[in-house]
Amino acid sequence: MFVVQRSSHNPKISPINEHPWEAQATYNWSPVSDGGTIHALYRAQAKVGVLGEPGFSASTIGYVSSTDGGKHFEGRRQFIVPEFPWERYGCEDPRITKIDDTYYIFYTALSRFPFSWEGIRVACATTKDFVTIDERFEVTPFNAKAMSLFPEKVNGKYAIIVTVNTDLPPSRMSIRYFDSLEDLKDKKAWMNWYNELDQWAIEDPVRNREEHAEVGAQPIYTKEGWLLVYSHIQKYFTEQKIFGIEALLLDHDNPQHIVGHTRGPFIVPERTYEKYGYMPNIVFPSGALVRGEMLDVYYGATDMTCCTASVHLQDLIDAMTPTRRDSYVVRSIGNPILRPIPEHEWEGKLVFNPGALDIDGDVHIIYRAMSADNTSYLGYARSHDGKHIDERHPTPAYWPREEFEMKKSHPTGNSGCEDPRLVLIDGFIYLSYTAYDGVNPPRVAISKILKEDFLAKHWDAWSKPILFTPPGVDDKDTCLFPEMIKGKYMILHRIQNRICGDFIDTLDFGNERVTRCIEMIGPRPGMWDGEKVGIAGPPFKTDAGWILLYHGVSSKSVYRVGAVLFDPHNPEQVIARTTNPIFEPREPYELYGEIKNVVFPCGQVVRGDTLYIYYGGADTVIGVATARISQILEHLTRHEKTKIDEY
């Protein structure tokens, strides 16, 4: 589990008209820290026709520095400009590594315009002070980009990692070793290496042939392996490219071997400065620094600005390590705790998506059940210890009663009362659920019952359900906050693919309706929750704020669970959101069933520091899993504790 937090000072560097050489764009920067100063080089782009030929935007490399740990960067000036034929049409995307007293700067050199693969190669410049360039030369005699030098020797040799055939896909990230850094200039040796490229390529991190990977930041030594932050592009050969930032752990002694990896991007374009710019919807990593316990990722946004984001380094590494990344949520060994009962017609086909309340030392579970004709009812079960079922009622606790939830479609089409969420407020249990007639868009209904009637199983005491989401709008996944917020009751609901909030004055629901969508969180395209998000159980309060578990759906229709922390006084404000899922399908009863690859909670119970999560597995059975609330909070509040921008 880890959280990525963007700097509140982003963008750190933006183009300025007063400098013609960087008036169009400033991006893809690389830092190096030395003696309390962070030196950074970045790609600077002039406007079309300025400092170049008509129709051509010239790229040079600019310099900035920071003495406050990266909060502010000052002293902008040009540092590398084209001087040789092999870089005549631009110098791009620098990467810096310091070896002994020398900084080695690798950059992309362009020798042809219009640009073509034959004229895109790697060059190198060296300096000791970022004032004077001591040496400068073309490195690769073939198409390549994004070369970076390892900051320490590997098995007694210098090593570089480089993306080869970047513009002749499929590209390969590859390793080359050197006895002396003078060997960087040996073109014949480079061609011999290139002709044996398969021998030197690292294990390919792309997940299918429609993806592209490219070296991002310079490798960072950690006790677990070499950490490589890199660029990963989904749908690379289409107009719908999805840029993301991912990471690999490479073996210390054999960096061609991957020992750990993120299972998807941990940064995708979300913020305005990442979505709208010179080239929209691009985030591209080009540098990284370790700052105490944090890893700062330096990246370009929309090929226009320089930005940073931070993540707790050990949290990231744990999430990349197979033996540790699934350790936060523990399934009960008795799972599934509820299965369909064929003898009960109303729950003979499926049971799933349970809500839960802890009352008087017992966990009361209201779950969705489906009959053979695909009508959804709500069943009841009780557990004293939270993991084993002590009682299960033989008849529905709630059933379709109103016209808006009666079947109007095919006799075996879906309809009924779906996905219950429960909250206890002022002696009443409020049940919110999805009401569906099989024809009209699903809406949310709410009913209530006195706690005493609920405990006595007086199911006929449920109040008449009232629809409180707009007609004609696909609105689901709804719950009430269990206490008032600034004198009003807050409701969470999902419109289409995002979680919304709204406020109402009373709970009588006579004239109260959800009328707006205050966007709480939305999907993150390309990530595990990139297609759709919706709430799990109702939020629960901690000293740090409201924790909401939510489900996220990927492009492959896998349902996973994440967590978000809302401000305790203003829940419309997100404090932190888990970057990776905390819970995902793994067991056979979660992977296979009516709908494969689903864990879907609708309720949870807090007992001390233990969170009991009740969920549907593959839309077929019900399980329970536990997590430590303190551990979830520890990760969600890391950045508050380390004060990310108080360097």
C-alpha positions as CSV (number, residue, x, y, z in Angstrom):
1,M,0.0,0.0,0.0
2,F,1.4,3.4,-0.9
3,V,0.3,6.9,-1.6
4,V,1.7,9.3,-4.2
5,Q,1.4,13.0,-3.4
6,R,2.1,15.7,-6.0
7,S,3.9,18.8,-4.8
8,S,1.6,21.7,-4.0
9,H,4.1,23.9,-5.8
10,N,3.6,22.2,-9.2
11,P,4.5,23.1,-11.8
12,K,8.0,23.9,-10.5
13,I,9.2,25.2,-13.8
14,S,7.0,26.7,-16.6
15,P,7.9,28.4,-19.9
16,I,8.3,32.2,-19.8
17,N,8.1,34.5,-22.8
18,E,11.0,36.6,-21.5
19,H,13.4,33.8,-22.5
20,P,12.8,33.0,-26.2
21,W,14.8,29.8,-25.9
22,E,12.2,28.4,-23.3
23,A,9.1,30.3,-24.3
24,Q,7.2,27.3,-25.7
25,A,7.9,24.6,-23.1
26,T,10.1,23.5,-20.2
27,Y,10.0,19.8,-19.3
28,N,11.6,16.4,-18.7
29,W,14.1,17.4,-16.1
30,S,16.8,15.5,-14.3
31,P,18.2,16.3,-10.8
32,V,21.4,15.5,-8.9
33,S,22.0,16.4,-5.3
34,D,25.4,17.5,-4.2
35,G,26.4,19.3,-1.0
36,G,23.0,20.7,-0.1
37,T,22.3,21.9,-3.7
38,I,20.1,20.2,-6.2
39,H,21.2,20.8,-9.7
40,A,18.7,20.1,-12.4
41,L,18.8,20.2,-16.2
42,Y,15.6,20.3,-18.3
43,R,14.5,20.4,-21.9
44,A,13.7,23.9,-23.0
45,Q,11.8,24.5,-26.2
46,A,11.5,27.7,-28.2
47,K,8.4,28.7,-30.1
48,V,8.1,27.6,-33.7
49,G,10.3,29.7,-35.9
50,V,12.2,31.3,-33.0
51,L,15.9,30.3,-32.8
52,G,15.3,27.9,-35.6
53,E,14.1,27.3,-39.1
54,P,10.4,27.9,-40.1
55,G,8.2,25.1,-38.9
56,F,10.8,24.0,-36.4
57,S,10.8,24.4,-32.6
58,A,14.3,24.3,-31.3
59,S,15.2,22.3,-28.1
60,T,18.1,23.2,-25.9
61,I,18.9,22.2,-22.3
62,G,18.4,24.6,-19.4
63,Y,19.8,24.7,-15.9
64,V,18.3,25.5,-12.5
65,S,19.3,24.9,-8.9
66,S,17.6,24.6,-5.5
67,T,19.1,25.1,-2.1
68,D,15.9,24.4,-0.2
69,G,15.6,20.7,-1.0
70,G,13.7,21.1,-4.2
71,K,10.9,23.4,-3.1
72,H,12.0,26.3,-5.3
73,F,14.3,26.3,-8.3
74,E,16.2,29.5,-9.4
75,G,18.9,30.7,-11.8
76,R,17.4,29.6,-15.1
77,R,19.9,29.7,-18.0
78,Q,20.8,27.8,-21.1
79,F,23.5,25.1,-20.5
80,I,23.6,22.9,-23.6
81,V,22.9,24.2,-27.1
82,P,23.4,22.6,-30.5
83,E,27.0,23.0,-31.7
84,F,27.7,19.9,-33.7
85,P,26.1,18.3,-36.8
86,W,24.9,15.3,-34.8
87,E,22.8,17.6,-32.6
88,R,22.0,20.4,-35.1
89,Y,18.2,20.1,-34.7
90,G,18.0,19.8,-30.9
91,C,19.2,18.6,-27.6
92,E,16.6,16.9,-25.5
93,D,15.7,15.1,-22.2
94,P,18.9,15.1,-20.1
95,R,19.8,12.5,-17.5
96,I,22.6,13.3,-14.9
97,T,24.8,11.0,-12.9
98,K,27.8,12.0,-10.8
99,I,30.8,9.7,-10.9
100,D,33.8,10.9,-8.7
101,D,34.0,14.6,-9.4
102,T,32.3,14.6,-12.8
103,Y,28.7,14.9,-13.8
104,Y,27.8,12.8,-16.9
105,I,24.9,14.2,-18.8
106,F,23.3,12.0,-21.4
107,Y,20.8,13.6,-23.7
108,T,18.9,13.0,-27.0
109,A,20.7,14.5,-30.0
110,L,18.7,15.2,-33.2
111,S,20.6,15.5,-36.5
112,R,17.8,15.5,-39.0
113,F,14.7,17.5,-39.7
114,P,12.0,16.5,-40.3
115,F,12.8,14.1,-37.5
116,S,13.3,10.4,-38.3
117,W,14.8,7.5,-36.4
118,E,18.1,7.7,-38.3
119,G,18.8,11.1,-36.7
120,I,17.8,10.3,-33.1
121,R,20.7,9.2,-31.0
122,V,22.2,9.6,-27.6
123,A,25.0,12.1,-26.8
124,C,27.0,12.9,-23.7
125,A,28.4,16.1,-22.1
126,T,30.5,16.2,-18.9
127,T,31.0,19.0,-16.4
128,K,32.4,19.5,-12.9
129,D,30.5,22.7,-12.0
130,F,27.5,23.2,-14.4
131,V,29.3,26.2,-15.7
132,T,31.8,24.8,-18.1
133,I,31.3,21.8,-20.4
134,D,34.5,19.8,-20.4
135,E,33.7,17.3,-23.1
136,R,30.9,16.5,-25.5
137,F,30.4,13.6,-27.9
138,E,27.9,11.5,-29.7
139,V,27.5,8.1,-28.0
140,T,25.3,5.7,-30.0
141,P,25.7,5.1,-33.7
142,F,22.1,3.8,-33.8
143,N,18.6,4.9,-32.8
144,A,18.4,5.3,-29.0
145,K,17.1,7.6,-26.2
146,A,17.0,8.0,-22.4
147,M,20.5,6.7,-21.5
148,S,21.4,6.8,-17.8
149,L,24.6,5.9,-16.0
150,F,24.4,3.8,-12.8
151,P,25.8,5.9,-9.9
152,E,27.9,2.9,-8.7
153,K,29.7,0.2,-10.4
154,V,28.0,-3.1,-11.0
155,N,30.2,-6.2,-10.4
156,G,33.3,-3.9,-10.7
157,K,32.2,-2.3,-14.0
158,Y,30.5,0.9,-15.0
159,A,27.0,0.3,-16.3
160,I,24.5,2.2,-18.3
161,I,20.8,1.6,-19.1
162,V,19.4,2.8,-22.3
163,T,16.3,2.5,-24.5
164,V,17.3,1.1,-27.9
165,N,15.3,1.4,-31.0
166,T,13.0,3.9,-29.3
167,D,11.7,5.1,-32.6
168,L,11.8,1.6,-34.2
169,P,9.5,-0.3,-32.0
170,P,9.5,-2.6,-30.3
171,S,12.1,-0.8,-28.2
172,R,14.2,-2.6,-25.5
173,M,15.7,-1.2,-22.3
174,S,19.2,-2.7,-22.2
175,I,22.3,-2.8,-20.1
176,R,25.9,-2.2,-21.2
177,Y,29.0,-2.5,-19.0
178,F,32.4,-0.6,-19.4
179,D,35.8,-1.1,-18.0
180,S,36.4,2.6,-18.5
181,L,34.0,5.5,-19.2
182,E,36.3,6.4,-22.1
183,D,34.7,3.4,-23.8
184,L,31.5,5.4,-24.2
185,K,33.1,6.9,-27.3
186,D,34.0,3.6,-29.0
187,K,31.5,3.4,-31.9
188,K,32.7,0.1,-33.1
189,A,32.2,-1.5,-29.6
190,W,28.7,0.1,-29.6
191,M,27.8,-1.6,-32.9
192,N,29.1,-4.9,-31.7
193,W,26.9,-4.6,-28.6
194,Y,24.0,-3.5,-30.7
195,N,24.3,-6.6,-32.9
196,E,24.0,-8.7,-29.7
197,L,21.2,-6.7,-28.2
198,D,19.0,-9.6,-27.2
199,Q,21.9,-10.7,-24.9
200,W,21.8,-7.3,-23.1
201,A,18.1,-6.4,-22.9
202,I,16.4,-6.5,-19.6
203,E,13.3,-8.6,-19.1
204,D,10.6,-6.8,-21.0
205,P,8.2,-5.0,-18.5
206,V,5.4,-4.4,-21.1
207,R,2.3,-6.5,-20.6
208,N,1.3,-6.8,-24.2
209,R,2.4,-5.8,-27.7
210,E,0.4,-2.6,-27.7
211,E,2.6,-1.1,-24.9
212,H,5.9,0.8,-24.9
213,A,8.5,1.3,-22.1
214,E,11.3,3.8,-21.9
215,V,14.0,4.5,-19.3
216,G,12.9,7.3,-17.1
217,A,15.0,8.3,-14.1
218,Q,18.6,7.4,-13.3
219,P,18.8,4.1,-11.4
220,I,18.7,4.4,-7.6
221,Y,20.5,1.9,-5.3
222,T,18.3,0.4,-2.6
223,K,18.8,-2.5,-0.3
224,E,16.2,-4.4,-2.3
225,G,17.7,-3.8,-5.7
226,W,18.2,-1.0,-8.3
227,L,15.1,1.1,-8.4
228,L,14.2,2.3,-12.0
229,V,11.4,4.7,-12.5
230,Y,10.4,4.5,-16.1
231,S,7.8,5.6,-18.7
232,H,5.1,3.1,-19.6
233,I,2.6,3.9,-22.4
234,Q,-0.5,1.9,-23.0
235,K,-2.2,1.7,-26.4
236,Y,1.1,3.1,-27.8
237,F,0.2,2.5,-31.5
238,T,-3.2,4.3,-31.3
239,E,-4.3,7.9,-30.9
240,Q,-5.6,7.0,-27.4
241,K,-2.2,6.6,-25.8
242,I,-2.2,6.4,-22.0
243,F,1.0,7.8,-20.4
244,G,1.9,6.4,-17.0
245,I,4.9,6.3,-14.6
246,E,5.9,2.9,-13.3
247,A,8.9,1.4,-11.4
248,L,11.0,-1.7,-11.5
249,L,13.4,-3.3,-9.0
250,L,16.5,-4.7,-10.8
251,D,18.8,-7.3,-9.3
252,H,21.9,-5.7,-7.7
253,D,24.3,-8.0,-9.5
254,N,22.3,-8.6,-12.7
255,P,20.2,-5.6,-13.5
256,Q,18.8,-7.3,-16.6
257,H,16.7,-9.4,-14.1
258,I,13.6,-7.8,-12.6
259,V,13.0,-8.8,-9.0
260,G,10.0,-6.5,-8.4
261,H,7.7,-4.2,-10.2
262,T,4.6,-2.0,-9.8
263,R,1.7,-3.8,-11.3
264,G,0.6,-0.7,-13.2
265,P,1.2,3.0,-13.3
266,F,1.4,5.0,-10.1
267,I,1.2,8.4,-11.8
268,V,-1.2,9.1,-14.7
269,P,-2.4,12.4,-16.0
270,E,-4.9,13.7,-13.5
271,R,-4.2,17.3,-12.6
272,T,-5.0,20.2,-15.0
273,Y,-1.3,20.8,-15.7
274,E,-0.9,17.1,-16.7
275,K,-4.0,17.0,-18.9
276,Y,-3.9,20.3,-20.8
277,G,-0.8,21.8,-22.4
278,Y,1.5,21.7,-25.4
279,M,0.9,17.9,-25.7
280,P,-2.1,16.9,-23.6
281,N,-2.4,14.0,-21.2
282,I,1.3,13.2,-20.8
283,V,3.4,12.5,-17.7
284,F,7.0,11.5,-18.4
285,P,9.5,10.6,-15.7
286,S,13.1,11.8,-16.2
287,G,14.6,11.9,-12.7
288,A,14.4,10.8,-9.1
289,L,16.0,11.7,-5.8
290,V,15.8,10.1,-2.4
291,R,15.0,12.6,0.3
292,G,15.0,11.0,3.8
293,E,12.3,8.3,3.7
294,M,10.8,9.8,0.5
295,L,11.4,9.2,-3.1
296,D,10.9,12.4,-5.2
297,V,10.0,11.7,-8.8
298,Y,10.8,14.5,-11.3
299,Y,8.6,14.4,-14.4
300,G,7.4,16.4,-17.3
301,A,3.8,17.3,-17.7
302,T,2.1,17.7,-21.2
303,D,5.5,18.3,-22.7
304,M,5.3,21.8,-21.2
305,T,6.2,22.0,-17.5
306,C,8.4,20.4,-14.8
307,C,6.8,18.8,-11.8
308,T,7.5,16.6,-8.9
309,A,5.6,14.0,-6.9
310,S,6.7,12.0,-3.8
311,V,6.1,8.6,-2.4
312,H,7.4,6.8,0.7
313,L,10.3,4.8,-0.6
314,Q,9.8,1.7,1.5
315,D,6.1,1.6,0.9
316,L,6.7,1.7,-2.8
317,I,9.3,-1.1,-2.6
318,D,7.0,-3.2,-0.4
319,A,4.2,-2.8,-3.0
320,M,6.7,-4.0,-5.7
321,T,7.7,-7.1,-3.7
322,P,5.3,-10.1,-4.3
323,T,5.7,-11.5,-0.7
324,R,4.7,-8.1,0.9
325,R,2.3,-6.3,-1.4
326,D,-0.8,-8.5,-0.5
327,S,-0.2,-8.5,3.3
328,Y,-2.5,-5.6,4.3
329,V,-5.8,-7.4,4.2
330,V,-6.1,-10.9,5.6
331,R,-9.0,-13.2,4.5
332,S,-10.8,-15.4,7.0
333,I,-9.8,-19.0,6.7
334,G,-13.5,-19.8,6.9
335,N,-14.3,-18.0,3.6
336,P,-16.7,-18.0,2.0
337,I,-18.8,-17.4,5.1
338,L,-22.1,-17.3,3.1
339,R,-23.1,-19.3,0.0
340,P,-26.3,-19.7,-1.9
341,I,-28.9,-22.1,-0.4
342,P,-30.6,-24.0,-3.3
343,E,-33.5,-24.9,-1.1
344,H,-34.3,-21.2,-0.6
345,E,-35.7,-20.0,-3.9
346,W,-35.0,-16.4,-3.2
347,E,-31.3,-17.0,-2.6
348,G,-30.8,-20.2,-4.5
349,K,-28.6,-18.7,-7.2
350,L,-26.2,-16.1,-5.7
351,V,-25.4,-14.3,-2.5
352,F,-23.1,-11.3,-2.6
353,N,-22.3,-7.6,-1.8
354,P,-23.1,-7.5,1.9
355,G,-23.7,-4.4,4.2
356,A,-22.9,-4.7,7.9
357,L,-23.5,-3.1,11.3
358,D,-22.0,-3.9,14.7
359,I,-24.8,-3.6,17.3
360,D,-24.6,-4.8,20.9
361,G,-21.6,-7.0,20.2
362,D,-23.0,-8.8,17.1
363,V,-22.3,-8.1,13.4
364,H,-25.6,-7.9,11.5
365,I,-25.2,-8.6,7.8
366,I,-27.7,-7.6,5.2
367,Y,-26.7,-9.2,1.9
368,R,-27.9,-9.2,-1.7
369,A,-29.4,-12.5,-2.8
370,M,-30.5,-13.6,-6.2
371,S,-33.1,-16.1,-7.3
372,A,-33.1,-18.2,-10.4
373,D,-35.1,-15.6,-12.3
374,N,-32.5,-13.0,-11.4
375,T,-34.6,-11.1,-8.9
376,S,-32.5,-9.5,-6.1
377,Y,-33.7,-9.7,-2.5
378,L,-31.9,-8.8,0.7
379,G,-31.1,-11.5,3.3
380,Y,-30.0,-11.4,6.9
381,A,-27.2,-13.2,8.8
382,R,-25.5,-12.6,12.2
383,S,-22.0,-13.2,13.5
384,H,-20.7,-12.7,17.1
385,D,-17.0,-12.9,16.3
386,G,-17.3,-11.3,12.9
387,K,-16.0,-14.3,11.0
388,H,-18.4,-17.2,11.6
389,I,-22.1,-17.1,11.0
390,D,-24.2,-17.9,14.0
391,E,-27.6,-17.2,12.5
392,R,-29.0,-16.9,9.0
393,H,-32.7,-16.0,8.5
394,P,-34.6,-18.4,6.2
395,T,-36.7,-15.6,4.5
396,P,-35.7,-12.3,3.0
397,A,-35.2,-9.4,5.4
398,Y,-36.2,-7.0,2.6
399,W,-37.8,-7.6,-0.8
400,P,-39.0,-5.7,-3.9
401,R,-42.2,-3.9,-3.0
402,E,-42.5,-0.8,-5.2
403,E,-43.1,-0.4,-8.9
404,F,-39.6,1.0,-9.5
405,E,-38.0,-2.3,-8.4
406,M,-40.4,-4.7,-9.9
407,K,-39.3,-6.7,-13.0
408,K,-40.4,-5.0,-16.2
409,S,-37.9,-6.6,-18.6
410,H,-37.6,-10.2,-19.7
411,P,-38.9,-12.8,-17.1
412,T,-35.3,-13.6,-16.3
413,G,-33.9,-10.1,-16.6
414,N,-32.2,-8.5,-13.6
415,S,-34.4,-6.6,-11.2
416,G,-35.0,-5.9,-7.5
417,C,-33.1,-4.6,-4.5
418,E,-29.3,-4.6,-4.9
419,D,-26.2,-3.8,-3.0
420,P,-27.3,-2.6,0.5
421,R,-25.5,-0.1,2.7
422,L,-26.4,0.4,6.3
423,V,-25.9,3.2,8.8
424,L,-27.3,3.7,12.4
425,I,-28.4,7.2,13.1
426,D,-30.5,8.3,16.2
427,G,-32.0,4.9,16.8
428,F,-32.9,4.2,13.2
429,I,-31.1,1.9,10.7
430,Y,-31.1,3.5,7.3
431,L,-30.9,1.1,4.3
432,S,-29.8,2.6,1.0
433,Y,-29.8,0.3,-2.0
434,T,-30.0,0.2,-5.8
435,A,-33.6,-0.2,-7.0
436,Y,-33.8,-1.6,-10.5
437,D,-36.8,-2.6,-12.7
438,G,-34.7,-4.0,-15.6
439,V,-35.7,-1.3,-18.0
440,N,-35.0,2.2,-16.6
441,P,-31.6,3.3,-15.3
442,P,-31.0,2.2,-11.8
443,R,-31.8,4.6,-9.0
444,V,-31.1,4.6,-5.3
445,A,-33.9,4.0,-2.8
446,I,-33.8,4.5,1.0
447,S,-35.8,2.9,3.8
448,K,-35.5,2.9,7.5
449,I,-36.4,0.7,10.5
450,L,-36.1,1.2,14.3
451,K,-33.1,-0.6,15.7
452,E,-35.4,-2.6,18.1
453,D,-37.5,-3.8,15.2
454,F,-34.4,-4.7,13.2
455,L,-33.0,-6.7,16.1
456,A,-36.3,-8.4,16.6
457,K,-36.4,-9.2,12.8
458,H,-39.7,-7.4,12.4
459,W,-39.1,-7.1,8.7
460,D,-42.5,-5.7,7.9
461,A,-41.5,-2.6,9.9
462,W,-39.3,-1.2,7.1
463,S,-40.6,2.1,6.0
464,K,-41.9,2.7,2.5
465,P,-38.8,3.1,0.3
466,I,-38.3,6.5,-1.4
467,L,-36.2,7.1,-4.5
468,F,-33.9,10.0,-3.9
469,T,-31.6,10.1,-7.0
470,P,-32.7,11.7,-10.2
471,P,-34.7,9.8,-12.8
472,G,-33.0,8.9,-16.0
473,V,-29.5,9.0,-14.4
474,D,-27.5,5.8,-13.7
475,D,-26.9,6.5,-10.0
476,K,-25.8,3.8,-7.6
477,D,-23.5,3.0,-4.7
478,T,-25.1,5.3,-2.2
479,C,-24.8,5.8,1.6
480,L,-25.3,8.3,4.3
481,F,-22.5,9.6,6.5
482,P,-23.3,8.3,10.0
483,E,-23.2,11.8,11.6
484,M,-24.1,15.3,10.6
485,I,-21.5,17.5,8.8
486,K,-21.8,21.2,9.5
487,G,-25.4,20.8,10.4
488,K,-26.4,18.8,7.3
489,Y,-26.5,15.1,6.4
490,M,-24.0,14.2,3.7
491,I,-24.8,11.5,1.0
492,L,-22.3,9.7,-1.2
493,H,-23.5,8.4,-4.5
494,R,-22.1,7.3,-7.8
495,I,-23.1,9.0,-11.1
496,Q,-21.8,7.0,-14.0
497,N,-18.1,6.3,-13.1
498,R,-17.3,8.7,-10.3
499,I,-18.1,9.1,-6.6
500,C,-20.2,12.2,-5.8
501,G,-21.4,13.9,-2.7
502,D,-24.4,16.0,-1.8
503,F,-26.0,17.5,1.4
504,I,-29.6,17.3,2.7
505,D,-31.3,19.0,5.6
506,T,-33.3,16.2,7.1
507,L,-33.7,12.4,7.1
508,D,-37.5,12.4,6.6
509,F,-37.0,12.1,2.9
510,G,-40.3,13.8,2.2
511,N,-39.0,16.2,-0.3
512,E,-35.2,15.6,0.1
513,R,-33.5,14.5,-3.1
514,V,-29.9,14.3,-4.4
515,T,-29.7,17.2,-6.8
516,R,-26.0,17.6,-7.6
517,C,-22.6,15.9,-7.9
518,I,-19.9,17.3,-5.7
519,E,-17.1,15.2,-7.2
520,M,-15.2,13.3,-4.5
521,I,-13.0,11.0,-6.5
522,G,-13.0,9.8,-10.1
523,P,-11.3,7.1,-12.1
524,R,-7.6,7.4,-13.0
525,P,-7.4,6.3,-16.6
526,G,-4.8,3.6,-17.1
527,M,-4.6,2.6,-13.5
528,W,-6.3,-0.2,-11.6
529,D,-9.3,2.1,-11.0
530,G,-9.2,3.6,-14.4
531,E,-12.7,2.8,-15.7
532,K,-15.0,3.3,-12.7
533,V,-15.0,4.0,-8.9
534,G,-17.8,3.5,-6.4
535,I,-18.1,3.4,-2.6
536,A,-17.7,0.1,-0.7
537,G,-19.2,0.5,2.8
538,P,-20.2,3.8,4.4
539,P,-17.2,6.0,5.6
540,F,-16.0,5.7,9.2
541,K,-14.4,8.4,11.3
542,T,-10.9,8.4,12.7
543,D,-8.8,11.1,14.4
544,A,-7.2,11.8,11.1
545,G,-10.4,12.0,9.1
546,W,-13.0,9.9,7.4
547,I,-11.8,6.7,5.7
548,L,-13.8,5.5,2.8
549,L,-13.1,2.1,1.2
550,Y,-14.1,2.2,-2.5
551,H,-14.1,-0.2,-5.4
552,G,-12.3,0.5,-8.6
553,V,-12.7,-1.2,-11.9
554,S,-9.9,-1.6,-14.4
555,S,-10.1,-1.7,-18.2
556,K,-10.1,-5.5,-17.9
557,S,-13.1,-5.4,-15.6
558,V,-11.3,-6.4,-12.5
559,Y,-12.9,-5.1,-9.3
560,R,-10.4,-4.1,-6.6
561,V,-10.6,-2.1,-3.4
562,G,-8.7,1.1,-2.4
563,A,-9.0,3.6,0.4
564,V,-9.4,7.4,0.6
565,L,-9.0,9.7,3.5
566,F,-11.3,12.8,3.6
567,D,-10.9,15.8,5.8
568,P,-12.6,15.3,9.2
569,H,-14.5,18.6,9.1
570,N,-14.8,19.1,5.3
571,P,-15.2,15.6,3.7
572,E,-15.4,17.1,0.3
573,Q,-11.7,17.6,0.6
574,V,-9.4,14.6,-0.1
575,I,-6.4,14.3,2.1
576,A,-4.9,11.1,0.6
577,R,-5.9,8.2,-1.7
578,T,-4.1,4.9,-2.0
579,T,-2.3,4.7,-5.3
580,N,-2.4,1.0,-5.5
581,P,-5.3,-1.3,-4.3
582,I,-5.3,-2.7,-0.8
583,F,-7.4,-5.7,-1.7
584,E,-7.9,-7.5,-4.9
585,P,-9.2,-10.9,-6.3
586,R,-6.8,-13.7,-5.5
587,E,-8.7,-16.7,-4.2
588,P,-10.7,-19.1,-6.5
589,Y,-14.0,-17.9,-5.0
590,E,-13.1,-14.3,-6.0
591,L,-11.6,-15.2,-9.4
592,Y,-14.4,-17.5,-10.7
593,G,-18.1,-17.2,-10.4
594,E,-21.1,-15.4,-11.9
595,I,-18.8,-12.4,-12.6
596,K,-15.1,-13.3,-12.5
597,N,-12.4,-11.2,-10.8
598,V,-14.5,-9.4,-8.3
599,V,-14.1,-8.4,-4.6
600,F,-17.0,-6.0,-3.8
601,P,-17.6,-4.8,-0.2
602,C,-20.8,-2.9,0.8
603,G,-20.0,-2.8,4.5
604,Q,-17.4,-3.0,7.2
605,V,-17.3,-3.1,11.0
606,V,-14.7,-1.4,13.3
607,R,-13.7,-3.3,16.4
608,G,-10.7,-1.6,18.1
609,D,-7.9,-1.4,15.6
610,T,-9.4,-4.2,13.4
611,L,-11.5,-3.5,10.4
612,Y,-13.8,-6.3,9.3
613,I,-14.6,-6.0,5.6
614,Y,-17.6,-7.9,4.2
615,Y,-17.5,-8.5,0.5
616,G,-18.9,-10.4,-2.4
617,G,-16.6,-12.8,-4.2
618,A,-17.2,-13.1,-8.0
619,D,-20.8,-12.0,-7.4
620,T,-21.5,-15.5,-6.1
621,V,-20.5,-15.9,-2.5
622,I,-19.7,-13.7,0.6
623,G,-16.4,-13.5,2.4
624,V,-14.8,-11.5,5.3
625,A,-11.3,-10.0,5.5
626,T,-9.6,-8.0,8.2
627,A,-7.2,-5.1,8.1
628,R,-5.5,-2.9,10.7
629,I,-6.9,0.6,10.7
630,S,-3.7,2.0,12.1
631,Q,-1.7,0.5,9.2
632,I,-4.1,2.0,6.7
633,L,-3.9,5.4,8.4
634,E,-0.1,5.1,8.6
635,H,0.1,5.0,4.8
636,L,-2.6,7.5,4.2
637,T,-1.0,10.1,6.5
638,R,2.6,9.6,5.6
639,H,2.8,12.8,3.7
640,E,1.2,14.8,6.5
641,K,3.7,13.5,8.9
642,T,6.7,14.1,6.7
643,K,5.3,17.4,5.5
644,I,6.1,16.9,1.9
645,D,6.7,20.5,1.0
646,E,8.3,21.6,4.3
647,Y,11.8,20.7,3.1
